[in-house]
Structure formats: C-alpha cells, structure tokens
Amino acid sequence: MNKKIISIVLGLMCLALTAGICIQIKTVENSGTTVSQSYTENNLKSEILKYKEKYDNAIGQIENLDNEINTKIDEATKNNSELEEAQKEIKEGNKMIGLTDVKGPGVTITLTDSKIDPETVLNPNALLLHDMDILSIVNELRNTGAEAISINDQRVITTTSIKCGGAIININGERIGAPFIIKAIGLPENLANLDRPGGYLDNLREKYQIGAELKKSNNITIPKYSGVINYKYAQTIK
C-alpha cells in the first residue's frame, strides 16, 4: 500500500514537473516572439526616420538651389526693363499654377472623423471622411473664388489627385490621414459661404457628426507645390 501511494505521488510530481516545463518553454517562446516583433518594429521605425531625414535634406537642398537661382535671375535682369518684365510674368505665372508660396486672407477648415461608436450604426463607413468629401469641399471653394488651396500643406493644383487609400487619402501621391486641414486664400466672406445652413459642412455635422470647423483669417500662408508638373498630352502651339 505504501509503495502504491509513493508511486502515485511520484507520478503526480512528474506530471506537475512536465506541465511546468511546458509552460516555461511556451513562455520563453512567446517572449522570444515579442522581442522579435519589437526588434523588427524598431528597425522599421529607424529606417523610416532615416528616409524622412534624407527626404527633408533633399527638400532643403532644392529650396536652397531655388533661392540661388532666383538671386542670379534678379541680378541678371536688374536694370534691364525687358528682362524685368519677363521675370515678372514668370513669377506671376508660377503663382497662378502653384509653384510659389502665397499668403493672404481666406479660411481654414478643420475636418475630423466622427466620434460616434461604429458599433451603434448600420454603416460605420459613413462616420469617416472620404476622398469625395475632400473633393466636394475643394470644388466648392474653387466655385466661391479661392485663388489657392492646400490640404495638410499639400498644394492643390490642376493636376492634383485626391484618391481614397483605405483609412487614409492620397493627395499628390502623399498619404494623409485625419484630421484634414484645408486652407484657402480668397475673399473670406465668399469662402465662408461653404458653412451655410444646409451646405456640405452642415450636412457632415448633422448627419454623421463629422467634425467640421471653418474659421476666417486675414493671414493665411499656403506653400508651393513641391512635386514635378508633367504635361504628357498638352503641347504648346507654336
């Protein structure tokens, strides 16, 4: 009888020991997976920061070169009325197509996704801002006389594309997420008509509780378009 009890006790101890070893191995494996994931994420973040730094440096170099070119052009056209006039026309043209920084009076529109719990509505997709929302607002601003428009500091020009990309929106090829800050330069009173009762912004707020705030300002700065404009099909008539 004693031998039986001893055998049972030893068996239970072995079982407990085996279970403990299995749990420890599993814990180590999970820990290793977590460490591996953390290591991978840190490497990715590091690479992204490196590329961002390179991008910022490249943009800085381009801006420096632009300043040098403009200085040389100003020096070359000085005291030459014909060249000065041509330079003025070039600057005016660049301003119109979005290749220069501009400032003036206008409005700033801040848009944020709805804070309603998605599980409480039939169509959770309606609680998010989409490319058509942004495009509709941009078109209304153009129709009310906006001379320059930007979305999160991305200048809107004639070839600007605004496309849905899942949880974000692609603007000029850049991935941008909410909140969206749209700036427009023009007569503030006209541009502010976008926030009229029954207007697009009002509908976003009333139907879906989308955050939509419009503010008038006398001092708005909109950056120039930083990409390259390529006209593949439109050719100059000589």
N, C-alpha and C positions, 0 to 999 in steps of 0.2 A: 504493500500500500504506500509506504513511504517513497519507494522507488517510482511508483506511478505519479505521485504528487510532484516529486522532483523533476520528472520528465516533462510533466505538463508545465511547470513553472519555467523550466529551461526553454521549452518550445515557445511559450508566450514571450519570454525575454528575447529570443531570437527574432520572433515576428516583429516585436516592437523595435528592435535594433535595425532590422531590414527596412521597416517603414521610415524610421528616422533618417537612414542613409539615403533613401529615395527622395524624401522631402528636401534634404540638404542639396542633393545633386540638382533637383529641379530649381531650387532657389538660386544656386550658382549659375545655372543655365539662363534663368530669367534675368539675373543680374548682369550676366555677360551680354545678353541681348540688349538690355537697357543701355549699358555702357557703349556697345557698338553703335546703337542708334544715336546716342548723344554725340559720339565721336564723329559720325557721319554728318549730323546736323551742324556741328561746329565747323567742320571742314567746308560745308556748303556756304555757311554764313561768311566764313573767311574769304572764300572765292568771290562771293557776291560783292563784298566790301572792296576787294582788290579791283574788280572790274568797274565798280562805281567810281573808285578813285581815279582809275585810268580815264574813264569817261569824262569826269569833271575836269581833269587836267587837259584833255583834248579840247573840251569846250573852252576852257580858259585860254589855250593857245590860239584857237580860232578867233576868239574875241580880241586878243592882243594883235593878231595879224590884221583883223578888220580895222582896228584903230590906227595901225601903222599905215595901211593903205589909204584910209580916209585923210590922214595927215599929209601924206605925199600928194594926194589929189588936190587937197586945199592949197598946198604950196605951189603945185604946178598951174593951177587955174587962177592964182592970185594975180591981180592987175591985168587980167585978160577977160574982157567983158563977154566975148562969145563963149569961152570955156566955162566961165562962171555961170552963165545962163544954162548951158548944157548940164552942168553939175547940179543946178537947182532942179532941173527937170528930172534928172536921175533920182535925186533924193525924194522928190515928190512921188515919182513912180514907185520907188521902194516902199514908201509909206503906205501907198494905196494897196499894194499887193501883200503887205505884211512883213516886209524884210527889215523894218526898223522898229525900235521901241517907241511907243507912243504914250502920251498921257493927256488927261482932260477930264471933263465932267461926265457922269454916267451913273450906272447902277451896278451893284454887286448882288448876285443871287446865290444863296446857300441852300443846297438840297441834301437831305439825309433820308435814308431808308426809314420806313415806318417802324415804330416800336411795339406794334401790336404783336401779341404772341401768335406765331404762324399756325399753331395747333388749334386756334379758335376760329379760323376762317376756312372757307371751302377752297380758295385759291391763294395759297401763300405767295405765289409768284407776283401777285398784284401789290404786295407790300414792299417790293424792291423797285428801285429806279432802273429804267432800261434805256437802251440807246435811242429808242423812239421818243422817250420823254425829253432827253437832252436835245435831240434834233428838232423837236417841235418848239422848244424854248428858243433855240438858236434862230430858227426861221422866223419866229415872232419878233425877236429882237431886230433881225435884219429888216423886217417889214415896217418896224416903227422907227427906222432911221439909224440903227447902230453903225458906226463907222469902223469899229474894231471890236473883236470879241475874243476872249480866251476862256478855256476850261481847265481849271487847275494849272494855270500858267502855260497851257498849250495853246498857241495862237491858232485861231480858226481862219483858214484862207480858202481860196476857191477849190483847192484840191484836197482839203481836209476830209478824212473819212472818220465816221463815228459808227463803230460796229460793236455789237454785243459779244462778250467773251466769257460767258458764264456769270460768275459773281463780280466780274469787272467789266469795264468798257474800254475798247481800244480807240484811242484818239491820236491821229498822226502816227500810228504804229506803236504808241506808248500805252502800257497797261495802267489804267487809272480806276481806283475804287472810290466808293462814297466815303466822306462827303464830297460832293461836287460843288466847286466854287466857280460860278460863271461871272465874268466881268465884261461889261460892255461900255464903250465910250460913245456918247451922243447926247442929245438933249434929255436930261434926266426926267423931265415931266412926261415926255413921249414914251421913253423906255419903261417908265414905271406903270404905264397903262397895262403892261403884262399882268400886273397883280390886281386886275379889276374883278368885281363880283361876277362869278360865272366863267371867269377866264381859266386858262390852263393851270396856273399855280393854285387858284382857288379850288379847282376840281381835284387836284392831287391831295390837297389838305382835307377836303370834305369827304371824299370817297374812301381814300386809303390811309388818311392821317400821315401822309408823307410830309417830312419837314421841308417847308419851302418859305424862305425869308428873303425879302427884297429890300435893299437899302439904297437910297440915293446918296451920291457923293460928288463933290466938286473936284476931287483929286484922285483919279484912278490911273494906275500905270499898268499897261499891257505889254508884255515882252514880245520881241520879234519872233518870227518863225525860224526855228533853228535847224530845220531839215534842208533838203535839196529839192528845188522845184524842177520837175522834169515834164516837159510837154512832148509827148511821143507823137501825137497826131496833129496838133495845131501848128501850122507852119506860117512863117511871116510871108506876106505877099510883097514881092519886090516890085 
